[in-house]
Amino acid sequence: MSNTAAQASAGPSPEAAIVAALGSRAVVLVGMMGAGKSTVGRRLAARLRLPFLDADIEIEAAHAGMTIPEIFATHGEPYFRDGEARVIARLLDGGPNVLATGGGAFMREETRQRVHDKAVSIWLRADADVILRRVKRRADRPLLQTEDPAATIARLIEARHPVYELADITIDSRDVPHEKIVDECVTALYDRLCGDVAVAHDIRDSTI
């Protein structure tokens, strides 16, 4: 029997312990566009057996199905950011859940404070080349509709990374299997919320 299996038979699984420690709090994923917040968030929610919510999808639903680029084009970024803050506040009140947020959401001080009060935040940190490779073929990124998307990404990283660093946990998003990133999120959440490093090491040992 592996160490992880022995731990599971001896008591709650790491995932169950995380959920118990969260109480009514959410797990909020922050970071740049293309960092994998929705993909990792959906898989993390499945591991924790919690609802998964995507703030961008909820914003579109609140605008009669308008897409994010359409909201930007019709109403402008300040309007979008105000609505985004309201939607995130509502979703945080419905925890526990796993919530993926847009790239600019955590930049708003009001939203950061709400996340601090009602969630554990995870920054998925991705390098500029990884982000560009993931998003360059997509037309649904209004901030990248420029002549030089690479320069735009570099500028956004310079402005946003110092703020993203305020998140509770940092996980490097890179080109590895998604389940490896999820395993690292589970390990970091367990370390932060439950404080038993030995079990967290077992999670690392069982990485797929």
GITAWO-V874700 format. One record per backbone hydrogen bond with DSSP energy under -1.0 kcal/mol. CO is the residue of the C=O (numbers start at 1). NH is the residue of the N-H. Records with the same first field share a line. If there is no record, write none. Layout:
CO: NH, NH
This chain:
2: 6
3: 7
4: 8
5: 9
6: 10
7: 11
13: 17
14: 18
15: 19
16: 20
17: 21
18: 22
19: 23
22: 25
26: 120
27: 99
28: 122
29: 101
30: 124
32: 35
36: 40
37: 41
38: 42
39: 43
40: 44
41: 45
42: 46
43: 47
44: 48
45: 49, 50
51: 98
53: 100
54: 58
55: 59
56: 60
57: 61
58: 62
60: 63, 65
63: 66
67: 71
68: 72
69: 73
70: 74
71: 75
72: 76
76: 80
77: 81
78: 82
79: 83
80: 84
81: 85
82: 86
83: 87
84: 88
85: 89
86: 90
87: 91
88: 92
89: 93
91: 94
92: 95
97: 27
98: 53
99: 29
100: 55
102: 105
104: 107
105: 108
108: 112
109: 113
110: 114
111: 115
112: 116
113: 117
114: 118
115: 119
118: 26
120: 28
121: 169
122: 30
123: 171
125: 173
127: 131
128: 132
129: 133
130: 134
131: 135
132: 136
135: 138
141: 144
142: 145
144: 146
148: 152
149: 153
150: 154
151: 155
152: 156
153: 157
154: 158
155: 159
156: 160
157: 161
160: 163, 164
161: 165
163: 166
164: 167
169: 123
171: 125
174: 176
177: 180, 181
178: 182
179: 183
180: 184
181: 185
182: 186
183: 187
184: 188
185: 189
186: 190
187: 191
188: 192
189: 193
190: 194, 195
196: 200
197: 201
198: 202
199: 203
200: 204
201: 205
202: 206
204: 207
